[in-house]
Amino acid sequence: MNLRDTLRRLLVRFYARRVEGHLDHEQVPKHIGVIMDGNRRWAKAAGSTTVMGHRAGAEKIEEFLGWCSETDVEVVTLWLLSTDNFDRPQEELGPLLGIIENVVASLAADGRWRVHHVGTLDLLPTGMQSVLKEAEESTAHVDGILVNCAIGYGGRQEIADAVRSMILDAADKGTSMEELAEHVDVDLIGKHLYTGAQPDPDLVIRTSGEQRLSGFMLWQTAHAEYYFCEVFWPAFRKVDFLRAMRDYAARHRRFGG
């Protein structure tokens, strides 16, 4: 590392501490959603392989959760694999699924996080289904950040699954479709979402410069604030995180009012 790079890192570190020192913990989002975008483009820019890009992105996750712990965040939803990602070539999808499995196992073994899967379980390989179930069971007692691992997740699919769950639940209770129709409201549908009784995201961070939702938590993010960051996910730094938190704290949330 040359002198210029060393000075740049020192300045970034100093700036991050300054931003952190002025951060109002009363204005911290309780639930953060993260669209971790840019692994492949980061790898291409670095002259590396797609698989290495996904591995670099995976390595960033626990560091990110550590920053969240320092700022009193209670719930984090990580979008690890969308339903659309299953259309990727098998030579990319196979290793990616393995990397995600390792991420889930590592989060569970860490002991600081409570792991919860959000997504369509049936889409996933049997081995990954087992890893997710074991991670949820082994961390159910943990009094730390609730980490939603969005794997095999699509926003429209979630709403469709919620409606299906609601109808099946009514059928189990002997409720007629007419009676169900009379009682359907926003709260009832919300109870059948993957996130159930969890608070909705206050802040959604998307890396890589893309400015679109891509179907991420379409129902829950109706009143969320969005922060779009130019940095690719593997290169996301603490200073980038703190900037997002500062930007969120400066906004006046009206919730449609």
ChimeraX attribute file (.defattr): number of C-alpha atoms within 10 A of each C-alpha:
attribute: neighborCount
match mode: 1-to-1
recipient: residues
	/A:1	5
	/A:2	6
	/A:3	8
	/A:4	8
	/A:5	10
	/A:6	10
	/A:7	11
	/A:8	11
	/A:9	12
	/A:10	11
	/A:11	12
	/A:12	15
	/A:13	15
	/A:14	13
	/A:15	14
	/A:16	18
	/A:17	15
	/A:18	13
	/A:19	15
	/A:20	20
	/A:21	9
	/A:22	9
	/A:23	17
	/A:24	13
	/A:25	14
	/A:26	10
	/A:27	14
	/A:28	20
	/A:29	23
	/A:30	19
	/A:31	24
	/A:32	24
	/A:33	25
	/A:34	22
	/A:35	23
	/A:36	22
	/A:37	23
	/A:38	23
	/A:39	24
	/A:40	21
	/A:41	18
	/A:42	24
	/A:43	21
	/A:44	14
	/A:45	10
	/A:46	11
	/A:47	9
	/A:48	13
	/A:49	16
	/A:50	19
	/A:51	19
	/A:52	18
	/A:53	23
	/A:54	22
	/A:55	20
	/A:56	18
	/A:57	24
	/A:58	22
	/A:59	14
	/A:60	16
	/A:61	16
	/A:62	15
	/A:63	14
	/A:64	15
	/A:65	19
	/A:66	13
	/A:67	15
	/A:68	24
	/A:69	16
	/A:70	10
	/A:71	20
	/A:72	15
	/A:73	19
	/A:74	18
	/A:75	26
	/A:76	25
	/A:77	22
	/A:78	19
	/A:79	22
	/A:80	23
	/A:81	21
	/A:82	19
	/A:83	18
	/A:84	11
	/A:85	15
	/A:86	16
	/A:87	9
	/A:88	10
	/A:89	9
	/A:90	10
	/A:91	10
	/A:92	14
	/A:93	16
	/A:94	13
	/A:95	16
	/A:96	22
	/A:97	18
	/A:98	12
	/A:99	19
	/A:100	19
	/A:101	18
	/A:102	16
	/A:103	19
	/A:104	22
	/A:105	17
	/A:106	13
	/A:107	20
	/A:108	25
	/A:109	13
	/A:110	11
	/A:111	15
	/A:112	17
	/A:113	25
	/A:114	23
	/A:115	28
	/A:116	23
	/A:117	23
	/A:118	22
	/A:119	26
	/A:120	18
	/A:121	17
	/A:122	9
	/A:123	13
	/A:124	16
	/A:125	10
	/A:126	10
	/A:127	10
	/A:128	19
	/A:129	16
	/A:130	14
	/A:131	16
	/A:132	22
	/A:133	14
	/A:134	16
	/A:135	22
	/A:136	17
	/A:137	14
	/A:138	15
	/A:139	21
	/A:140	15
	/A:141	11
	/A:142	14
	/A:143	12
	/A:144	16
	/A:145	21
	/A:146	21
	/A:147	24
	/A:148	22
	/A:149	23
	/A:150	25
	/A:151	25
	/A:152	22
	/A:153	26
	/A:154	23
	/A:155	19
	/A:156	14
	/A:157	15
	/A:158	23
	/A:159	19
	/A:160	13
	/A:161	17
	/A:162	20
	/A:163	18
	/A:164	14
	/A:165	16
	/A:166	19
	/A:167	16
	/A:168	13
	/A:169	13
	/A:170	15
	/A:171	13
	/A:172	8
	/A:173	8
	/A:174	10
	/A:175	13
	/A:176	11
	/A:177	12
	/A:178	8
	/A:179	11
	/A:180	14
	/A:181	10
	/A:182	8
	/A:183	11
	/A:184	12
	/A:185	10
	/A:186	9
	/A:187	10
	/A:188	14
	/A:189	17
	/A:190	20
	/A:191	15
	/A:192	19
	/A:193	23
	/A:194	21
	/A:195	19
	/A:196	13
	/A:197	11
	/A:198	14
	/A:199	12
	/A:200	21
	/A:201	23
	/A:202	21
	/A:203	23
	/A:204	24
	/A:205	18
	/A:206	24
	/A:207	23
	/A:208	21
	/A:209	14
	/A:210	16
	/A:211	13
	/A:212	11
	/A:213	14
	/A:214	13
	/A:215	15
	/A:216	21
	/A:217	25
	/A:218	14
	/A:219	17
	/A:220	17
	/A:221	17
	/A:222	13
	/A:223	15
	/A:224	18
	/A:225	18
	/A:226	22
	/A:227	20
	/A:228	16
	/A:229	20
	/A:230	16
	/A:231	18
	/A:232	22
	/A:233	27
	/A:234	25
	/A:235	16
	/A:236	19
	/A:237	19
	/A:238	19
	/A:239	18
	/A:240	17
	/A:241	19
	/A:242	21
	/A:243	18
	/A:244	19
	/A:245	25
	/A:246	18
	/A:247	13
	/A:248	20
	/A:249	17
	/A:250	11
	/A:251	10
	/A:252	8
	/A:253	13
	/A:254	7
	/A:255	8
	/A:256	6
	/A:257	4
